[in-house]
Amino acid sequence: MNIVFMGTPEFAVPPLEALHSKGYDISLVITQKDKRRGRGKKLLPTPVKEKALELGLEVYQPDSVNEKDTINRLIEINPDVIVVVAFGQILKKDLLNIPKYGCLNIHASILPKYRGAAPINWAIINGEKETGITIMEMDEGLDTGDILKVERIPIEKDDDSISIHDKLSHLGAKLIIQVLEEMRMGKIEKTPQNHELSSYAPMLSKETGRIDWNNNGNNIINLIKGLKPWPSAYFIYNGDSIKIHKARIEDRLNDEENGVVVKVSDEGIYVNCKDSTIVIEELQFPGKRKMKVSEYLRGNKFPTNIKLS
């Protein structure tokens, strides 16, 4: 089976590796342009490009996947299937119609819930008890195509967006192999989505992470878990945005206002919220590495009885 693979971030690497290890003919890997990242702003390849080159696969990085040169190149390749995983661009009709068996998307939610750019994060932020992978036949809508396969996993108490990302990435790798094998044998079944049950998972921004201390404790903890490693949940202290990387809930310590720091110890920074107290265990100041509160307090002080915003 002749496959073109489209993907960009780390999430797309395990599916690419799975296709390669199973011996599929990956005639081309399409990924986004290299970007400057990190403190040194070095021009770095996407994770998919890095892996594709390691596997000896041809890589193509167009400005737009829908441009004429890309379409012509794909027509010449004449793929049976295009597999798309977190690629980062919308595929238009002319491209979707090229492969014999269509374009298949590995989507990190149980569709039709959490269509869009950040399904893992929003499922955790919203306190969902489960999530999963959907293999979908792509159409011109935003994650609206027919469902080919779904598998669910629980969101455990200790899970965050990093752990769920890794679990779903490997689950997607397993499911795409199953779908392609069923497709090869002519056993594939398609299920239309119930659009009335759909929800949207919009792109994240820094402002998404600002903590509202008038919220309840579970919601605040879910926000912290759901925004790891980026953009991170944060609060404002002395005019700076302080990121929270780890926190827990305890019973409310006293009747101080929401957002007031009611206790500081090596155990953490205790902040009142609507129904409980949030204990900040690991944080990060601007330009500094993340650290445990106990480590921060060895050389610094954090005042009590102040109100965080």
Backbone torsions as a table, in degrees:
resi	resn	phi	psi	omega
1	MET	NA	125.8	-177.8
2	ASN	-86.1	117.3	-173.0
3	ILE	-121.6	136.7	164.8
4	VAL	-105.2	133.0	-178.0
5	PHE	-110.6	131.4	176.3
6	MET	-122.5	121.5	178.3
7	GLY	-169.0	164.6	-176.6
8	THR	-133.4	-58.9	-171.2
9	PRO	-84.8	-175.9	-179.4
10	GLU	-58.6	-32.3	-179.7
11	PHE	-56.6	-30.2	-176.3
12	ALA	-86.5	-7.4	-175.4
13	VAL	-70.0	-49.2	178.8
14	PRO	-57.1	-41.7	174.4
15	PRO	-60.5	-39.7	177.3
16	LEU	-62.9	-44.6	178.4
17	GLU	-62.1	-40.1	-179.5
18	ALA	-64.1	-44.6	178.7
19	LEU	-61.5	-42.3	-179.6
20	HIS	-66.5	-44.2	-177.0
21	SER	-67.8	-26.5	178.5
22	LYS	-84.5	0.0	173.5
23	GLY	85.7	14.9	177.6
24	TYR	-69.1	147.5	179.9
25	ASP	-82.5	97.0	179.2
26	ILE	-92.5	99.0	-172.4
27	SER	-78.7	-21.7	-179.5
28	LEU	-161.3	141.5	172.8
29	VAL	-115.1	122.6	179.5
30	ILE	-109.4	129.7	-179.3
31	THR	-142.9	169.9	-179.3
32	GLN	-71.2	167.4	179.5
33	LYS	-64.4	152.4	172.4
34	ASP	-59.7	145.5	-179.7
35	LYS	-129.9	156.1	176.0
36	ARG	-82.6	125.5	-176.4
37	ARG	-138.3	162.5	176.9
38	GLY	81.3	176.2	-176.9
39	ARG	-63.8	-34.9	-179.3
40	GLY	-82.3	-4.8	-179.2
41	LYS	52.1	43.3	177.0
42	LYS	-76.5	147.2	177.0
43	LEU	-77.3	112.8	-173.6
44	LEU	-120.3	146.2	177.5
45	PRO	-71.6	157.7	173.2
46	THR	-67.8	155.7	176.8
47	PRO	-55.7	-36.9	179.1
48	VAL	-67.5	-41.8	177.6
49	LYS	-61.2	-44.5	-179.2
50	GLU	-58.9	-45.4	-179.7
51	LYS	-69.7	-41.0	-179.6
52	ALA	-60.5	-43.8	178.7
53	LEU	-65.3	-37.5	176.7
54	GLU	-61.3	-35.1	-179.5
55	LEU	-85.7	-1.6	179.3
56	GLY	79.0	25.7	-178.0
57	LEU	-97.7	151.2	178.5
58	GLU	-76.1	135.1	-177.3
59	VAL	-117.4	138.9	179.3
60	TYR	-131.1	132.4	-175.9
61	GLN	-129.2	77.9	-179.8
62	PRO	-76.6	158.3	173.3
63	ASP	-63.1	-43.0	177.3
64	SER	-135.3	131.0	-179.2
65	VAL	-69.1	-16.7	-178.2
66	ASN	-95.4	2.4	-179.5
67	GLU	-69.7	159.0	-172.6
68	LYS	-57.9	-42.3	-178.7
69	ASP	-62.5	-38.2	178.5
70	THR	-67.6	-45.2	179.1
71	ILE	-58.7	-45.9	-179.8
72	ASN	-62.9	-38.7	179.6
73	ARG	-66.1	-39.5	178.9
74	LEU	-69.1	-37.3	176.4
75	ILE	-61.7	-39.5	179.0
76	GLU	-66.7	-40.2	178.4
77	ILE	-67.9	-35.7	178.8
78	ASN	54.9	60.3	-176.8
79	PRO	-70.9	150.0	172.1
80	ASP	-72.4	-39.2	-176.9
81	VAL	-143.7	143.6	166.0
82	ILE	-110.3	121.9	178.2
83	VAL	-99.2	125.0	-175.2
84	VAL	-118.9	127.5	179.3
85	VAL	-137.4	107.8	175.5
86	ALA	47.4	49.5	-176.0
87	PHE	-73.5	-45.4	175.8
88	GLY	107.7	3.4	174.2
89	GLN	-134.9	150.5	176.5
90	ILE	-78.3	132.8	177.4
91	LEU	-92.2	128.3	-179.1
92	LYS	-91.5	172.1	-170.4
93	LYS	-56.6	-43.2	-177.3
94	ASP	-59.3	-36.1	179.1
95	LEU	-77.7	-43.1	-178.3
96	LEU	-58.9	-28.5	-176.5
97	ASN	-85.1	-4.0	-174.9
98	ILE	-72.4	-53.0	-173.3
99	PRO	-71.9	147.8	-177.6
100	LYS	-58.2	-44.5	-177.1
101	TYR	-105.0	13.5	175.1
102	GLY	88.6	-176.4	177.9
103	CYS	-105.5	126.0	-178.4
104	LEU	-107.6	131.5	-179.2
105	ASN	-111.8	133.6	172.4
106	ILE	-95.0	107.6	-174.3
107	HIS	-111.1	136.3	-172.2
108	ALA	-90.1	53.4	171.0
109	SER	-160.3	173.1	174.7
110	ILE	-92.7	91.0	-177.9
111	LEU	-63.0	145.5	14.9
112	PRO	-88.1	7.9	177.8
113	LYS	-77.1	142.8	174.5
114	TYR	61.0	53.2	166.9
115	ARG	-71.5	151.0	174.7
116	GLY	115.1	-161.4	-162.9
117	ALA	-82.9	-27.2	-171.5
118	ALA	-133.2	58.1	-174.7
119	PRO	-66.5	-35.9	-179.6
120	ILE	-64.2	-48.0	-176.7
121	ASN	-61.8	-47.3	-174.7
122	TRP	-71.6	-30.7	175.7
123	ALA	-61.8	-40.4	179.1
124	ILE	-73.7	-44.9	178.9
125	ILE	-56.6	-39.3	-177.3
126	ASN	-84.7	2.9	174.5
127	GLY	74.0	27.1	177.8
128	GLU	-63.2	148.4	179.6
129	LYS	-90.0	-15.4	178.9
130	GLU	-149.8	161.0	173.4
131	THR	-146.6	-163.7	-179.3
132	GLY	172.5	-168.9	177.5
133	ILE	-117.7	135.8	171.4
134	THR	-117.7	127.1	168.7
135	ILE	-94.0	121.5	-170.1
136	MET	-126.9	142.8	171.1
137	GLU	-82.1	120.5	-172.6
138	MET	-75.0	142.6	170.1
139	ASP	-128.8	-166.2	-175.4
140	GLU	-77.8	-10.1	178.9
141	GLY	-82.0	177.0	178.3
142	LEU	-90.1	98.2	179.2
143	ASP	57.6	41.5	-175.2
144	THR	-109.2	-0.4	-173.3
145	GLY	-73.3	173.1	-179.2
146	ASP	-63.9	144.3	-179.5
147	ILE	-88.2	131.5	178.1
148	LEU	-102.7	-34.0	178.9
149	LYS	-161.6	144.3	177.1
150	VAL	-135.5	138.8	169.1
151	GLU	-136.9	137.1	-175.0
152	ARG	-105.7	151.2	171.2
153	ILE	-135.3	150.6	176.5
154	PRO	-75.5	151.4	168.9
155	ILE	-96.4	106.9	-175.9
156	GLU	-78.2	166.3	-177.9
157	LYS	-57.2	-38.8	-176.5
158	ASP	-90.1	0.6	-179.4
159	ASP	-73.0	149.2	168.7
160	ASP	-137.1	-174.8	-175.0
161	SER	-66.6	-23.9	177.4
162	ILE	-71.0	-48.5	-178.2
163	SER	-67.6	-39.6	178.9
164	ILE	-67.9	-39.1	174.9
165	HIS	-53.0	-48.8	-176.7
166	ASP	-68.1	-41.6	178.7
167	LYS	-61.8	-45.6	-176.3
168	LEU	-72.6	-32.3	177.8
169	SER	-60.9	-45.4	179.8
170	HIS	-73.7	-32.7	174.7
171	LEU	-64.7	-41.3	177.2
172	GLY	-61.4	-37.4	177.5
173	ALA	-62.5	-41.5	179.2
174	LYS	-67.1	-44.1	-174.5
175	LEU	-70.2	-36.1	-178.5
176	ILE	-66.0	-33.7	176.0
177	ILE	-65.3	-42.5	178.3
178	GLN	-61.9	-44.3	-178.4
179	VAL	-64.9	-43.6	-179.8
180	LEU	-64.5	-36.6	178.1
181	GLU	-67.8	-42.5	176.8
182	GLU	-64.3	-37.5	177.8
183	MET	-63.8	-42.5	179.6
184	ARG	-61.9	-35.4	-178.6
185	MET	-88.6	0.5	179.7
186	GLY	72.0	25.8	-176.3
187	LYS	-107.7	9.9	-175.3
188	ILE	-72.9	139.6	176.6
189	GLU	-120.6	138.7	-178.4
190	LYS	-112.1	136.7	178.8
191	THR	-123.3	117.4	177.7
192	PRO	-62.5	146.3	176.7
193	GLN	-76.4	147.9	172.0
194	ASN	-88.4	98.9	-173.3
195	HIS	-65.7	-20.9	179.2
196	GLU	-68.7	-19.0	-179.1
197	LEU	-98.6	8.1	-173.8
198	SER	-75.5	153.1	170.8
199	SER	-141.5	167.0	-170.5
200	TYR	-121.2	140.1	178.1
201	ALA	-116.7	88.2	-173.7
202	PRO	-69.4	166.2	177.2
203	MET	-59.8	148.8	177.9
204	LEU	-86.0	151.5	172.1
205	SER	-136.7	168.5	179.2
206	LYS	-57.1	-40.1	-176.2
207	GLU	-64.6	-24.2	176.8
208	THR	-55.0	-31.5	-173.0
209	GLY	-86.8	-3.6	-177.1
210	ARG	-69.5	125.0	-174.5
211	ILE	-79.4	134.4	172.5
212	ASP	-101.7	106.8	-176.4
213	TRP	-70.7	-6.6	173.8
214	ASN	-83.8	-2.9	177.6
215	ASN	-81.7	167.6	177.6
216	ASN	-82.6	163.4	-172.0
217	GLY	-61.3	-43.6	-179.6
218	ASN	-60.6	-40.7	179.8
219	ASN	-64.5	-39.0	179.3
220	ILE	-67.4	-44.0	178.4
221	ILE	-63.2	-40.9	178.3
222	ASN	-63.3	-36.8	176.8
223	LEU	-63.8	-44.0	179.2
224	ILE	-61.6	-45.6	-179.9
225	LYS	-67.5	-37.9	-174.3
226	GLY	-76.2	-16.2	-177.0
227	LEU	-109.6	19.0	172.9
228	LYS	-87.7	139.8	-4.8
229	PRO	-87.7	-7.7	-178.4
230	TRP	-142.8	142.3	3.0
231	PRO	-85.9	-2.4	-179.1
232	SER	78.6	140.9	170.9
233	ALA	-73.7	149.6	-176.3
234	TYR	-153.2	163.4	171.3
235	PHE	-131.2	166.6	-179.3
236	ILE	-102.9	128.3	178.3
237	TYR	-139.5	122.0	-177.3
238	ASN	52.9	36.8	177.5
239	GLY	82.1	-3.5	-179.6
240	ASP	-103.4	150.0	173.6
241	SER	-87.6	117.1	-178.5
242	ILE	-106.0	118.7	-178.3
243	LYS	-79.5	143.6	174.3
244	ILE	-109.0	124.0	179.7
245	HIS	-103.8	-22.7	179.4
246	LYS	-153.6	138.8	179.1
247	ALA	-157.8	165.4	176.6
248	ARG	-141.1	170.9	-179.9
249	ILE	-106.3	139.5	168.1
250	GLU	-131.4	165.3	174.8
251	ASP	-59.0	147.2	-177.6
252	ARG	-60.0	130.1	-173.4
253	LEU	-77.6	-36.7	-177.0
254	ASN	-157.8	-169.9	-175.4
255	ASP	-98.9	15.5	175.9
256	GLU	-59.9	159.1	-178.7
257	GLU	-60.9	159.4	173.9
258	ASN	-63.8	135.1	-179.7
259	GLY	93.6	-5.9	179.8
260	VAL	-83.9	135.0	175.2
261	VAL	-78.0	113.1	-172.9
262	VAL	-101.5	-11.6	-179.9
263	LYS	-164.9	144.6	173.9
264	VAL	-135.5	126.6	177.3
265	SER	-152.5	179.8	176.5
266	ASP	-61.5	-20.7	177.9
267	GLU	-71.4	-26.2	179.7
268	GLY	150.5	-177.9	175.5
269	ILE	-102.4	118.3	-173.6
270	TYR	-94.8	122.6	-176.8
271	VAL	-128.0	127.7	178.4
272	ASN	-70.4	142.3	170.2
273	CYS	-131.8	-165.1	-168.9
274	LYS	-58.3	-45.1	-171.9
275	ASP	-126.9	4.6	-173.1
276	SER	-165.0	-169.2	175.2
277	THR	-121.8	130.9	176.3
278	ILE	-92.0	128.5	177.8
279	VAL	-105.4	108.0	179.9
280	ILE	-79.1	119.5	-175.3
281	GLU	-104.7	-27.9	-177.8
282	GLU	-142.1	129.1	-176.8
283	LEU	-139.9	177.9	-178.7
284	GLN	-149.7	121.9	176.3
285	PHE	-87.6	155.2	-177.7
286	PRO	-53.9	130.5	177.7
287	GLY	77.0	2.3	-179.1
288	LYS	-115.1	164.1	175.7
289	ARG	-79.2	161.5	176.2
290	LYS	-72.4	148.2	-178.3
291	MET	-153.8	157.9	174.1
292	LYS	-68.9	150.6	178.7
293	VAL	-59.2	-38.8	179.5
294	SER	-59.9	-37.5	178.2
295	GLU	-69.5	-41.8	179.6
296	TYR	-61.5	-39.7	-174.9
297	LEU	-72.6	-12.0	178.4
298	ARG	-64.8	-32.2	-178.7
299	GLY	-124.1	5.4	-175.8
300	ASN	-141.8	164.1	174.0
301	LYS	-116.6	150.2	173.2
302	PHE	-130.2	118.9	-171.3
303	PRO	-74.0	152.2	170.6
304	THR	-96.1	169.8	176.0
305	ASN	65.2	17.8	171.1
306	ILE	-103.0	156.6	-179.5
307	LYS	-105.4	123.1	178.2
308	LEU	-84.2	150.7	178.2
309	SER	-124.7	NA	NA
